[in-house]
Amino acid sequence: MVIFRIASDRLRAVNSDSTNSSPVRLIYKVLAFWECEMKLLFFNDFQLGVMKGDNVVDVSDVVSDIPHLEPQQLISGLIADFDSYRGKLEAAVSASDGVPVSGVRVRPPLPKPTNVDCMAVNYMEDGTRDEPAPINAFQKSAYAIIGPGDTMVLPDAPATVFEGEAEMALVIGKTATNVKAADAFDYIFGYTNFIDGSARGLPGANVFHAMKSRDTFAPIGPYIVTADEIPNPQNLQIQLWNNGDLKQNFNTDDMGHNIARCIEFITSIHTLEPGDILATGTNHRGLNPFQDGEVIELEVEGFGRLSFNVKDDLKRTWARETHLEREDKGLPGSPAQDSGKYS
């Protein structure tokens, strides 16, 4: 029963392509989908791995001929030429049981992308917006990237609150310039969990970069899920827990500007390369303060769970309230700081 349901989902996904003119071709496409399903990650000393159940298989030898000086160059090179390596990767995974992923240190799957683009105000907030906000985006520094088990460090800066936005991120698969929305999905290699960290309320006239692009303010991972594993990325549940309490819980079908339009917009401004990240925004109603000692968990449906820590040497505190909880009380936005420097 499970196999047939999966097959049915995948048949519907590939059947939306008008070039699939026969049941036989549909079956071959479904089988191709299964063959190339893959979850890619870095672990320990940035060895490249592929998930196999709860284990990780080291495939470093398979990709050793990809020219690289840094891990990002390795994963970007693999993404750009994935069709040439897919069969060899599958063979390596088939030949090894791997080791439990619980016994290794998982690293960010895209350690230093050239571009980390983020959509701004891109959700309809559960229908509370009358229309989408004008399409807009910003960039984060590659030094904002951290991985599972790492620590988001809140800086000594006079922000009124620190928050992290749960998001689905697209991983670009090939060079993309002036891509039309109708072709956008051809440029997606895969997906990963993404947190857009924010230091809100900083003083000054133009502080968006200072708010968004801090070191450690973009946790991602635990791995890249290849696009074939996600039949409909425009209908995925996104959940974020803070110290075990569910705070954000929304669906990607609430986007104001859909995935294809986001790619079209960004690539009309600048080129994206294999291994670049495009984060697609968040529903702000569940946003809540991030504070010292907290453990944050994010799970986009089908992407695995990303967990990381928060550290604030200043030990600042805020009420543990979401935007929605404050709205229900007739209060605006984020809570005011309760204690610590700048309160």
N, C-alpha and C positions, 0 to 999 in steps of 0.2 A: 504493500500500500504506500509506504513512504517513497519507494523508488518511483512509482507511477506518478505520485504527486510532484516530485522533483522534475520528472520528465515533462509533465504537463506544463509546469511553470516555464521551463526552458523552451519548450515548443512554442508557447505563447510569445515569449520574448523574441525568438528568432523569426516567428511567423509575421511579425510586424514589418519585416524586410520583404518588399514586394518581389525581390529576386528569388525567393524561396518558392519555386513553382511546383514542387512535387513532394509527397510524403517521404520519399527516399532521401531527397536533399535535406529535408528537415531532420531526419534521423541522423544523417552524417554530421550536420551542424551541432546537434545535441551531443553526439559523441565527442566532437571536437571541443565543445565546451568543457566536458568532463576531463578530457585529456590535459587541458592547459590550466585547470584550476590550480592555484598555487598561492601560498602565503609565504612571503619573503621577509627575512629579518636579519639583522646583525646581532651577534652575541659575543660575549667574552671580549677578546681583543679584536673586535670588529671582523670576526669570521662571518662569512655569508652562510645563512642557513635557510632551510625550507621546513616548514612545519609538517609533521606527520602524526596526526592525532595530537597527543599531549607531549610528543617528543619533537626535537629539532635535529635535522640531519645536516651535518656540515658539508657544504657543496663548494668549498673554497677552491678545491683542485679543479673543478669543472670550469670555473671562470678565471683561472689564474692567467690566461692569455689576454685578458682585457687590460689594456694599458691604464695604469692608475698609480698615483702617488698618495691619494687619500681615499678613504672609504666611499665618499660621495661620488668620486669619479668612477669607482667600481660599479656602484649600483646604477648610476646614470648610464654608463656604458652598456650594462646588461639590459636595462630597460630599452635603450635605443635599438639593440640588436637581439631582442628577446626571442624572436622566432628561430634564430640560429642556435640558441642555447636551450630552448625548451625541452627538446627530446633528451638531451644529455642530462639536464636537471632531473627530469622524470626518471631516467634510468638510475641515477645516483640515489634518488629517494627510494626507489623500488628495491635497491640492493642493500639498504641499510635500515636498521631499526632506529638509529639515532640515539640521543640521550634525552632524559626528561628535561623539558624546558624549565621546570622548577629548580633545576640544579645549575643553571647557567645565569649569567648576567645579561639580560636583554638590553640592547642598545637602541637608540633611535634609528628607524629603518632608512631615514633620509637625513644624514647627520649635518649636512651643510649645503642645502640647495642654493642654486643661483638666485632663484626668485621664491619668495614666500608671500603670495598675494592673498588678501582677505577681503571678502565682500562685507560691506557696511550696511547695517539696518536692512537686512534682506529677508525678514520674515514678517508675516501678516499678524503675528502675535495672537494666534488663535482666533483670527477673524475680528479682532478689535480695531484693526486699521481699516479705513474705508478704501484705501488704494495703496499699492506699493510705494515706498519711498523712492525718490529718484535714484536710479542705479548709481552706485558709488563703491569705491574700494580703496585700500591702503596697503602698504607693504610693511612687513616685519623683518628685522635683521635675522640673518641665518644664525647668529649667536643666541637668538631666542630659543632655538631648538634644544630640547632635552628629551629623554626617553623614559621608559618605565622604571619606576623605582628611584628616579632622580628627584631633585628638589627644586621647586620654584622658590626663588629667594626674593622676598619683598624688600625693595630698596629703602634707604633712608631718604625719602622724598615726601613732600607735603601733600600727598594724595588724600582725598577725603575718604576713599575706600579702594580696596583692591578686589577685583573680581576676575573670574575666568569663565569664558563662554564656551560651552560645549558645541562642537561643530563637526561636520563631515568634511574631510579634505579630499580633493581630487589629486591624483598623482599623474602628471603629464607624461605621455608616452612617446611623443615625437615633436619635432620642432613645429611650433604653431604661431602663425602670423596671419592676422586678418581672417580668422576662421569664421565661417558662416554657422549660424545656429544649427542648421540642418546637418552639418558635418561634424558637429562638436564632439560627439561620442567616439568618433574615430581617433580622437586625440587623447583619450583617457586610458592610461595603462592600468590604473587601479585606484584604491581608496585607502584611507587610514583615519583613525581618530585624531582629533586636533583640538587643542585648547587655545583660545585667544585670550591671553592674560592682559589685564587692563589696570592701569593706575589712574583712577578717575579723579577729576576735580583739581588737577594741578593748576597753579596760577600761571597767568600769561595769556597772550593773545593767540598764539599758535602752538599748541602743546600736544597735538595728536600723535606726533612721532614719539615724544617723551612718554606719552600714555601707553602706547602699544608695543614699542620696539625694544623693551628692556631685555637684558640677558635673562635667560631661563623662562621667558614669558610665552613660549610656544611648545608645550609638551605634545609629543606625537607618539603613535605606535599602538600596540606592540609590534605590528608588522604591516606590510603592504598586502592587501587583499587584491588579487588580480580582478580586472573588471568582469571577467566571465562568471565569477562567483556571485555577482550581484545583479540579478535580472532586471530589477527596477530600483535604481538608487533614488528615484523621486518619491519613494514610499518606504522609508526606513524610520524606525523609532530611534530616538536619541535620548539617552538617560545619563544623568550625572548625579553622583552621590557625594556628599560631604560628611566625612566621619560616619558613613553608613546610612545617612538620611538622604532619601531621594529628594533632590531639589529641582533639577530640570528634567522634563519628560514631555517630549514633543516629537513631531513627525516632519520629515523633509518635504512632505506634501504641502506644508505651510509656507514654503518659500514665496517671496514676492516676485523674484526674478529667477526662473528655473535654471538648472545646471547648464543647459545649452546656451542660454542667454548670457550667463556669467562668463563662459569661455569666449563667446563672441565679443563681449564688452572688453575683457582684459586684453585679448589678443589684437583688438583694434588700437590699443594704446602701446603695447610693447610685446615683443616676442617671448614665448615660453619655450623652454627646452626640456628634453627628457629628464625626469627626476625633479622637476619643479613642483611646487605645491600651490594649489588654489583652494583656500578654505571658503566655504559657502555661506557662512553666517550662522546666526543663532536666533532662537526665540528668547527674548530678554526677560520674560515674566518669571522665570525661575532663578534668575541670577541672585547670588548671595555672596556676602563677604568671605574672602579667603583670609585665614589667620594662622598664626604660628601653631605648629604641631598638628595641623589637620592632614588627613589623608583623603585625597580626591580620586574618585574613580569615574571613568567615562567609558560608555559602551554605545557605539553606533551599531545597530542591528547587523550582525554578520561580520563585524570588524574585530572581534575579540575585545578584551577589557584592558584599558590603560589605567594604571594606578601610579600616583606620584605623591610626593610630600610637599608641604608648605613650611617655609621657615621665615620668621621675622625676628631679628635680633632685638628689635625695639618692643616686642611683645604688645603691640597695639591690639585693641579689641573693639568689636562692633557687635550689636545685637545680631543673632543668627536668624535673620528674616530675609525672605525672598522679596523681589519686587512685587509679586502678586499678593503675598501676605500683607505687605504694607498698603497696597492698593485697596485691599478688602477693608483695611482700617481707615481708609480715607487719607493715607499718608503718601507723600511723593517719593519716588525713586528709591535709592539705597539708604540704609540707616546711617545716622551720624556716628562718628567715632565716639566710643565710650571712654577709653582711657589710653594713656601712652603719649609719646611725643606727637605734637601737632594736634592733639585733641582740643 
